[in-house]
Amino acid sequence: MKGNPEERAISLGEYIAEKQATVRSAAKAFGVSKSTVHKDIRTRLQKQNAGLYQEVQKILEKNKAERHLRGGEATRQKYKRRKG
């Protein structure tokens, strides 16, 4: 869904809020880059829907705080598969 950036920003915000999604997973689901997701959320969504923007920001901050845990788990699983 590349289309209209303003519509995409709202759709991205709703997707992230509903699925508790990461920027990377939202970018993959919408077929856009991570940079585009950040731009849409930080500038477009903030101007269009401040309430949704705040909700999304909380989710993204939580994801950012947990990213080292997800990365460590991914590495652990990778080496587990290699041994198996």
C-alpha positions, -999 to 999 in steps of 0.1 A, spaced: 0 0 0 22 28 -12 -6 53 -24 -16 84 -4 9 91 24 -17 106 47 -39 75 44 -9 53 48 1 71 80 -33 64 95 -33 28 84 2 23 97 -8 38 131 -39 16 133 -19 -15 124 9 -8 149 -17 -1 177 -38 -31 169 -10 -57 165 15 -41 189 38 -43 158 74 -33 154 85 -7 128 101 -35 109 70 -58 108 48 -28 99 71 -19 70 71 -55 58 33 -57 60 28 -24 40 56 -30 15 75 2 25 109 9 41 114 14 79 123 50 71 90 55 55 72 41 86 92 64 108 84 94 86 47 86 84 44 81 121 66 110 133 53 137 110 21 128 92 3 108 119 13 133 146 -4 161 126 -34 141 116 -44 121 147 -26 131 179 -44 105 200 -34 76 178 1 91 175 5 90 213 -7 54 215 17 43 187 46 61 204 40 42 236 41 9 217 72 19 197 90 30 229 81 -4 245 94 -22 215 126 -2 215 132 -10 252 127 -47 245 147 -50 212 178 -63 229 158 -92 244 143 -101 210 178 -99 194 193 -121 220 165 -147 216 169 -147 179 206 -154 182 199 -182 208 175 -198 184 199 -195 155 226 -214 173 201 -239 187 191 -248 151 227 -252 140 234 -278 168 201 -297 162 
